[in-house]
Amino acid sequence: MTSLDYEFLRKFLKERSGLDLSSDKQYLVESRLIPLARRAGFPGIAELVQKLRSGSDALTSEVVEAMTTNETFFFRDKVPFDHLRETVLPALIRARGSRRSLRIWSAASSTGQEPYSIAMCLKEFAPALTGWRVEIVATDLSQGVLEKSRAGIFSQFEVQRGLPIQMLVKHFTQVGELWQLNADIRAMVQHRQLNLLQDFSHLGLFDVIFCRNVLIYFDQATKAGVFDRLARALEPDGVLTLGAAESVVGISDAFRPYPERRGLYRPNADRTAQAGAAAVMPHALKVVASGAR
């Protein structure tokens, strides 16, 4: 792969997925795209790049998916799910008692282990949530991983990674050498394809957003933009959960840390108020000007 081809791919991937590759990751691109090029009938990456330059939408999706990391497992890192059970859900159940509804978004859901882990946590609160409308929305850039997630079928290796044996027995059915999540858990999760670089206001407001282990691949400016949009997608008392290696500190003032709960954040009320005032100001000026006439 030539340096020009690599620079094209770096820019191409950043624009379409947010992936910010450093100048020394050429080996990674080659290892993931050479097999794709051969499957597509190209002798090498140079021909693949030429096709991308011509604007092939189908190939664009395949290249982005090939370069996107989909590493995940059930109850990954454990602590965020302990926070969900012990702190976040009890507080939200008290706060949402009058409206009796709860919305949770898994914003980089991959093959489904995260949103289904959330669903299993919510099952533990079934008595308190009787009669509530509970939604879990799972989104990902890759249509392929969403299809796998919808099926809810996992290998022995996948269910052994992070899933307590009692939950495997309770929520899964063995199908040959595979394991399928029971229908009641699968029905709790809605799947939608989504690019976090684009507007996602159509999803509405959420009480909890899990956006873990995806922003680490973005540059600072891209992260800041995503944080701003995530803040607008959260209820004022909602909670954002980031990955263990991620933080808003030094990147965005759209969030403030959740007290004594590492990795959890709340929308910054002062920032929200300022944004609201800024939004109202042009309208107010317009009314004054109209009255002056």
C-alpha positions in Angstrom: 0.0 0.0 0.0 1.4 3.4 -1.0 1.6 6.3 1.4 -1.0 8.1 -0.7 -3.4 5.2 -0.5 -2.9 5.1 3.3 -3.5 8.8 3.7 -6.7 8.5 1.6 -7.9 5.6 3.9 -7.1 7.5 7.1 -9.2 10.5 5.9 -11.9 8.2 4.5 -12.3 6.3 7.8 -12.3 9.4 10.0 -15.0 11.1 7.9 -17.3 8.0 7.9 -16.7 6.4 11.3 -14.7 8.8 13.4 -11.8 6.3 13.5 -8.6 8.3 14.0 -5.7 6.3 12.8 -2.2 7.4 13.6 0.5 7.5 10.9 2.0 4.2 12.1 -1.1 2.0 11.8 -0.6 1.0 8.1 0.0 -2.6 9.2 -3.4 -2.7 10.8 -5.2 -1.4 7.7 -3.4 -3.9 5.5 -4.2 -6.9 7.8 -7.9 -6.0 7.8 -8.4 -4.8 4.2 -6.3 -7.2 2.2 -8.7 -10.1 2.9 -11.6 -7.8 2.1 -9.9 -6.7 -1.2 -9.4 -10.4 -2.2 -13.0 -11.3 -1.4 -14.2 -8.4 -3.6 -12.0 -9.7 -6.4 -9.3 -7.1 -6.3 -5.6 -8.0 -6.5 -4.7 -5.6 -3.7 -5.5 -2.5 -1.6 -4.6 -0.1 -4.4 -7.5 -1.4 -6.5 -9.8 -1.3 -3.5 -8.9 2.3 -2.9 -9.5 3.2 -6.5 -13.0 1.7 -6.2 -13.6 3.7 -3.0 -12.6 6.9 -4.8 -15.2 6.2 -7.4 -17.9 6.2 -4.7 -19.0 2.6 -4.1 -21.5 2.7 -1.2 -21.6 -1.0 -0.7 -17.8 -1.2 -0.5 -17.7 1.8 1.8 -19.8 -0.1 4.4 -17.6 -3.2 4.1 -14.4 -1.2 4.6 -15.8 0.7 7.6 -17.0 -2.6 9.2 -13.7 -4.3 8.6 -11.9 -1.5 10.4 -14.3 -1.2 13.3 -13.3 -3.1 16.4 -16.2 -5.2 17.8 -14.6 -6.6 20.9 -17.2 -7.1 23.6 -18.4 -9.5 26.2 -21.2 -9.9 28.7 -21.0 -7.6 31.8 -17.8 -6.2 30.4 -15.7 -4.5 33.2 -18.4 -5.4 35.7 -18.3 -2.1 37.6 -20.7 -0.2 35.3 -23.3 -2.9 35.8 -22.8 -2.9 39.5 -23.4 0.9 39.4 -26.5 0.3 37.3 -27.9 -2.1 39.8 -26.8 -0.5 43.0 -27.1 3.2 42.3 -28.6 4.2 38.9 -31.7 2.1 38.7 -32.9 2.5 42.3 -32.5 6.3 42.0 -34.3 6.4 38.6 -37.1 4.1 39.8 -37.8 6.6 42.6 -37.5 9.6 40.3 -39.7 8.2 37.5 -42.4 6.8 39.7 -45.1 9.2 38.4 -44.4 8.6 34.7 -43.5 4.9 35.0 -41.2 4.8 32.1 -37.5 4.2 31.5 -35.3 4.5 28.4 -31.7 3.2 28.1 -29.4 3.5 25.1 -26.5 1.2 24.3 -24.7 3.5 21.9 -22.1 1.1 20.5 -23.8 -2.2 21.0 -21.7 -4.4 18.8 -22.9 -8.0 18.8 -25.4 -7.4 21.7 -23.6 -8.4 24.9 -23.9 -5.0 26.4 -27.6 -4.3 25.8 -28.5 -7.8 26.8 -26.5 -7.5 30.0 -28.5 -4.3 30.7 -31.7 -6.2 30.0 -30.7 -9.0 32.4 -30.0 -6.3 35.1 -33.5 -4.8 34.5 -35.0 -8.3 34.9 -33.7 -8.3 38.5 -35.9 -5.2 39.1 -39.0 -6.7 37.5 -41.2 -6.4 40.6 -40.5 -2.7 41.0 -41.0 -2.1 37.2 -44.3 -3.9 36.9 -46.5 -1.8 34.7 -43.7 0.4 33.5 -42.7 1.1 29.9 -39.1 0.1 29.6 -37.1 0.5 26.4 -33.5 -0.5 25.6 -32.2 0.9 22.3 -29.1 -0.7 20.8 -27.3 1.1 18.0 -24.2 0.4 16.0 -22.5 1.5 12.8 -22.3 -2.1 11.5 -25.5 -3.8 10.2 -23.7 -7.1 10.4 -23.2 -7.0 14.2 -26.8 -5.8 14.7 -28.1 -8.8 12.8 -26.1 -11.1 15.0 -27.3 -9.2 18.1 -31.0 -9.5 17.0 -30.6 -13.3 16.7 -29.3 -13.5 20.3 -27.2 -16.6 19.5 -23.8 -16.9 21.1 -21.0 -19.5 21.1 -19.8 -21.4 24.1 -16.8 -19.1 24.2 -18.9 -16.0 24.1 -21.2 -17.0 26.9 -18.2 -17.9 29.0 -16.8 -14.4 28.8 -18.3 -12.5 31.7 -21.7 -14.2 32.0 -22.4 -15.7 35.5 -23.4 -19.4 35.2 -26.7 -18.7 37.0 -27.7 -16.1 34.3 -26.7 -18.5 31.5 -29.0 -21.2 33.0 -31.8 -18.7 33.6 -31.9 -16.6 30.4 -30.5 -18.9 27.7 -31.5 -22.1 25.9 -28.9 -24.4 24.5 -29.2 -25.1 20.7 -26.7 -27.7 19.7 -23.3 -26.2 20.5 -24.7 -22.7 20.7 -26.7 -20.7 23.2 -29.7 -18.5 22.4 -31.1 -15.8 24.7 -34.7 -16.5 25.7 -37.4 -14.5 23.8 -38.3 -12.3 26.8 -34.8 -10.9 27.0 -34.4 -10.5 23.2 -37.8 -8.6 23.1 -36.5 -6.0 25.5 -33.9 -4.7 23.0 -34.7 -2.6 19.9 -31.9 -2.5 17.3 -31.1 0.4 15.0 -28.2 1.2 12.7 -26.6 4.6 13.7 -23.4 6.5 13.1 -22.5 8.5 16.2 -20.9 11.2 14.0 -24.3 12.1 12.7 -27.3 13.7 14.3 -29.2 11.3 16.6 -31.8 13.7 18.1 -34.5 11.5 16.4 -33.9 8.9 19.0 -35.4 11.1 21.7 -34.4 11.5 25.3 -32.9 8.8 27.5 -32.5 8.2 31.2 -29.3 6.2 30.8 -26.7 6.1 28.0 -24.0 3.5 27.8 -21.3 4.8 25.4 -18.3 2.7 26.2 -15.1 1.8 24.5 -15.8 3.6 21.2 -14.8 7.2 21.8 -11.2 6.1 22.5 -10.8 5.8 18.7 -11.8 9.4 18.0 -9.8 12.6 18.1 -10.5 15.3 20.7 -12.6 17.5 18.4 -14.8 14.5 17.4 -15.2 13.4 21.0 -16.3 16.8 22.0 -18.9 16.9 19.4 -20.3 13.5 20.4 -20.3 14.5 24.0 -22.4 17.6 23.2 -24.9 15.6 21.3 -25.0 12.9 24.0 -25.7 15.6 26.6 -28.7 16.8 24.6 -30.0 13.2 24.4 -30.0 12.8 28.2 -32.7 13.8 30.7 -31.4 16.5 33.0 -30.9 13.9 35.8 -29.9 11.2 33.4 -26.6 9.2 33.5 -23.9 8.7 31.0 -21.6 5.6 31.4 -18.2 5.6 29.7 -15.5 3.0 29.3 -12.8 2.5 31.9 -10.2 4.3 29.7 -12.6 7.2 28.7 -13.4 10.5 30.4 -14.9 13.9 29.6 -12.2 15.7 31.6 -10.3 18.1 29.4 -12.5 17.4 26.4 -16.0 18.7 27.2 -17.9 20.6 29.9 -21.2 19.1 28.8 -21.0 16.6 31.7 -19.9 16.5 35.3 -18.8 13.4 37.2 -21.4 11.4 39.1 -20.5 11.6 42.9 -18.4 8.7 44.0 -19.1 6.6 41.0 -16.2 6.4 38.6 -17.1 6.2 34.9 -20.6 7.8 35.5 -21.5 11.3 34.4 -24.5 13.7 34.5 -25.3 16.5 32.2 -23.8 19.8 33.4 -26.8 21.8 34.5 -25.0 25.1 34.2 -24.0 24.3 30.6 -27.5 23.3 29.8 -28.9 26.5 31.2 -26.5 28.5 29.2 -27.4 26.7 26.0 -31.0 27.2 26.7 -30.5 30.9 27.2 -28.5 31.2 24.0 -31.3 29.4 22.1 -34.0 31.8 23.5 -32.0 35.0 23.0 -32.4 35.3 19.2 -36.1 34.7 19.5 -36.4 37.4 22.2 -34.5 39.9 20.1 -36.7 39.2 17.2 -39.8 39.9 19.3 -38.4 43.2 20.5 -37.5 44.2 17.0 -40.9 43.3 15.8 -42.5 45.3 18.5 -40.4 48.3 17.7 -41.8 48.4 14.2 
